[in-house]
Amino acid sequence: AACKQLSQPYEIILVDDGSSDNSADMLTAAAEKPGSHVVAVLLNRNYGQHSAIMAGFNQVTGDLVITLDADLQNPPEEIPRLVSVAEEGYDVVGTVRANRQDSWFRKSASRVINMMIQRATGKSMGDYGCMLRAYRRHIVEAMLHCHERSTFIPILANTFARRTTEIDVRHAEREFGDSKYSLMKLINLMYDLITCLTTTPLRLLSVVGSIVALSGFVLALVLIALRLLLGPEWAAGGVFTLFAVLFTFIGAQFVGMGLLGEYIGRIYTDVRARPRYFVQKVVGGQHDHNTQE
């Protein structure tokens, strides 16, 4: 109904991200109806939200692409507004969830992630987590040429966009099911964002390591001087102080190894060059074939 309000021709790309219910059958039936605007993209298993959207991007033919989650927390009635704003010359139209209907935990986690993204990218956008967005075709094509396995679409789009803006949109409670972003998935998302956005943690590791090493050297000189001047009685022979210094170094080493492990794991994933997704079947339109990327 929302698309019928548009004066332009349109298509609806529906991606089934390896669902375990009858969603695939429903999408197939919708795509096979005569004169249907629907193209169904069926993935062979669950690849995650952003990979599923990239699979949908690979099937679009229009000049303007709008993404929308299937939970309908953002109503499709907002689509004409996004189209109208995009026609003002914007490459990307983002959205901010007004009166967000999520739990305190989800809101807090989203604020932390948004703040981290803004610090890393230098681009201030109010709500990177809302996937109701409009992208120009050239932005979509630029993203499809990026083959990293971990993709965060709003950030990737802003990398190529010249003009971006945001509008407020309505947000409703989820009517069916629960969010697939558990605590562990949010933690994994934060690690993905840190390692795919910037190499700053590696630089900070070098800076912190240098500071710790210099502090340890200065502290060692001070301990030696105090021992020579005051004797070993002043600090129980200095045993506990030396242990504290040792534990500081060990902690710093473990933090460094953890960050390096994240980067090495990302390199390992890219070197294997596995497909970001594998489309088991595409029904409708001009895309009746199997696709992998």
Secondary structure, 3 states (H helix, E strand, C coil): CCHHHCCCCCCEEEEECCCCCCHHHHHHHHHHCCCCCEEEEEECCCCCHHHHHHHHHCCCCCCEEEECCCCCCCCHHHHHHHHHHHCCCCCEEEEEECCCCCCHHHHHHHHHHHHHHHHHHCCCCCCCCCCCEEEEHHHHHHHHCCCCCCCCHHHHHHHHCCCEEEEEECCCCCCCCCCCCCHHHHHHHHHHHHHHHCCHHHHHHHHHHHHHHHHHHHHHHHHHHHHHHHCHHHHHHHHHHHHHHHHHHHHHHHHHHHHHHHHHHHHHHHHHCCCCCEEEEEECCCCCCCEEC
